[in-house]
């Protein structure tokens, strides 16, 4: 019940800030494209093989929470054209050593304040908050992490997410992150 309440609070906060940001700032990821060799690709995205199926999320909200007591980066990534599912969400808390390039996270139940959440097409929610401490943690590696307005965030991700009502897991492989902070 506590996880559901926290998820509802987090989602409400996301919606509030996403609406606020979208009303004043056009999300750069949905309109910026690069043409190379005859193909068009999004400049900013989160992509991965999800249970062996490639997904690319280009509709991004990248929000910096600068509160000194709760500094974090919140990312909500969806498909183009505002398709709501599937989607992937990150909440990355500032590490004790501070924000920096070449920063890494190993995420499981022990550090539930930093999490990854994936919602499938059918609405099932898989998260790192359900990965037990005896399982290999989800890994985020950032080669670039510039925690300023329009700062670049570049990295990779790999790992498993789980549903808390059963033992079903979802595998994320070959994950790539290329985005900028919108505020």
C-alpha positions in Angstrom: 0.0 0.0 0.0 2.9 2.3 0.8 4.4 1.7 -2.7 1.1 2.5 -4.3 0.7 5.8 -2.3 4.3 6.8 -3.2 3.7 6.0 -6.8 0.5 8.1 -6.8 2.3 11.0 -5.2 5.2 10.7 -7.7 2.9 10.5 -10.6 0.9 13.6 -9.4 4.1 15.5 -9.1 5.3 14.4 -12.5 2.0 15.4 -14.1 2.1 18.8 -12.4 5.6 19.6 -13.4 5.3 18.1 -16.9 2.2 20.3 -17.6 4.0 23.3 -16.1 7.1 22.7 -18.2 5.2 21.9 -21.4 3.2 25.1 -21.1 6.3 27.2 -21.0 9.0 25.1 -22.7 8.7 23.0 -25.7 10.2 19.5 -25.0 13.3 19.5 -27.2 13.3 15.8 -27.7 10.0 15.6 -29.6 11.0 18.2 -32.2 14.7 17.9 -32.6 15.9 15.4 -35.2 19.2 14.7 -36.9 19.5 13.4 -40.4 22.4 11.2 -41.2 22.9 8.9 -44.2 19.2 9.3 -45.3 17.7 8.3 -41.9 16.1 10.5 -39.3 16.7 9.8 -35.7 15.8 11.6 -32.5 18.5 13.6 -30.9 17.3 13.0 -27.4 15.9 9.6 -26.4 15.9 6.7 -24.0 16.2 3.3 -25.8 16.6 -0.3 -24.9 15.8 -3.9 -25.7 12.9 -4.7 -23.4 12.6 -8.5 -23.2 14.3 -8.7 -26.6 12.1 -6.0 -28.3 13.7 -2.7 -29.2 11.9 0.4 -27.8 12.9 4.0 -28.4 11.3 6.7 -26.2 11.6 10.2 -27.7 8.8 12.1 -25.8 10.8 13.1 -22.8 10.3 15.2 -19.7 13.6 15.8 -17.9 13.0 17.7 -14.6 15.7 18.8 -12.1 14.6 19.0 -8.5 17.0 21.4 -7.0 15.7 21.2 -3.4 18.9 20.8 -1.3 17.2 18.2 0.9 16.0 16.1 -2.0 18.0 16.9 -5.1 17.2 14.6 -7.9 16.6 14.1 -11.6 13.1 12.9 -12.7 12.7 11.6 -16.2 9.5 10.4 -17.8 10.0 8.9 -21.3 7.2 7.9 -23.6 6.7 7.1 -27.3 6.2 9.8 -29.9 2.8 11.3 -30.5 2.0 11.2 -26.7 1.3 7.5 -26.7 1.1 6.7 -22.9 2.2 3.1 -22.9 4.8 1.7 -22.9 6.8 4.2 -20.9 9.9 4.3 -18.7 10.5 6.6 -15.7 13.6 7.4 -13.7 14.0 9.1 -10.4 17.7 9.5 -9.7 18.8 10.9 -6.3 21.9 12.9 -5.9 24.7 10.6 -4.7 26.6 11.5 -1.6 29.7 12.3 -3.7 27.6 14.7 -5.8 26.7 14.8 -9.5 29.5 14.0 -11.9 30.5 12.5 -15.2 31.3 8.7 -15.0 28.8 8.2 -12.2 27.2 4.8 -11.7 24.2 3.4 -9.8 23.3 -0.1 -8.7 19.6 0.0 -8.0 17.5 -2.5 -6.0 15.2 -2.6 -3.0 17.8 -1.2 -0.7 17.9 2.2 -2.5 14.2 2.7 -3.3 14.6 6.5 -3.4 16.4 6.0 -6.7 14.3 3.9 -9.1 13.5 2.8 -12.6 9.9 2.1 -13.5 8.6 0.6 -16.8 4.9 0.4 -17.7 4.1 -2.1 -20.5 1.5 -1.7 -23.2 -1.0 -3.6 -21.0 -0.4 -1.3 -18.0 1.8 -3.7 -15.9 4.3 -1.8 -13.9 7.8 -3.3 -13.3 10.3 -1.5 -11.1 13.7 -1.7 -9.4 11.9 -1.1 -6.1 10.9 -4.8 -6.2 14.3 -6.2 -7.0 15.5 -8.0 -3.9 18.9 -7.4 -2.5 20.2 -10.9 -3.3 19.5 -10.3 -7.1 22.0 -8.6 -9.3 20.9 -4.9 -9.2 19.8 -2.8 -12.1 22.8 -0.7 -13.4 22.9 2.9 -14.6 26.2 4.2 -15.9 26.5 7.9 -16.9 29.4 9.0 -19.0 28.1 12.6 -18.9 25.9 14.1 -16.2 25.6 17.8 -16.2 23.0 18.8 -13.6 22.2 22.3 -15.0 19.5 23.8 -17.3 20.1 22.4 -20.8 22.8 20.1 -19.3 23.6 16.9 -21.1 22.9 13.5 -19.5 24.3 10.5 -21.4 24.5 6.9 -20.2 23.7 3.3 -20.5 21.4 0.9 -18.5 21.0 -2.8 -18.1 19.1 -5.0 -15.6 15.9 -6.6 -14.4 12.7 -5.0 -13.1 10.0 -6.9 -11.2 6.3 -6.7 -10.3 5.7 -6.9 -6.5 2.6 -9.1 -6.8 4.5 -12.0 -8.3 7.9 -13.1 -9.5 7.5 -11.8 -13.1 10.5 -9.9 -14.3 11.3 -7.7 -17.3 14.8 -7.6 -18.8 16.3 -4.3 -20.0 19.4 -4.7 -22.2 21.5 -2.4 -24.4 19.9 0.6 -22.8 21.0 4.1 -24.0 20.2 7.5 -22.5 20.7 10.7 -24.4 18.9 13.8 -23.0 19.2 17.3 -21.6 17.7 18.8 -18.5 14.8 21.0 -19.4 14.8 23.3 -16.4 
